[in-house]
């Protein structure tokens, strides 16, 4: 039996909310129009009264989770605003890992366009010319998105990764590959959140050189 009661009316908001929950629970790969309709307790064709097609569903889902990200706070310094916004985007991807691939694979919806406009406005506050604001925007966002895409590509649990890394270290010559061995240990023992923030701060500081 579907988890959703049959008595609830079907709306676009409900379709999107249930789709997001299903993606959170089982992954975006297992989400189909048929499985979504079954979860909602309706026939598949009923969904098309509320979403045009699968692409519209995915855009709507991405916009729904994007709506949880606050707009950059204009009362903060530009550095604080950019950093806080990047951390909010990271937090959203941690909560909804499936969203990171859709972030780059789908056309932005109204919520994402609103976020983009506010982010670009933050860069314009420090007097960056149009091209530089464009590059700054992508430098920060590419770091956030790229970091989570790379993290999501590791097809192993942490304990499996530890075993593979230990076996790999045993194959390396400590005299010839001492730096690689240290690097592998840092991957295993390091704080990934700390690594993310370290690079984020480097990007912001680099862009902010001579910008105040």
Helices and strands as residue ranges (DSSP letters): H 12-26, G 28-30, H 33-40, H 44-47, H 54-66, H 78-95, H 99-105, H 110-125, H 130-152, H 158-171, H 178-189, H 192-208
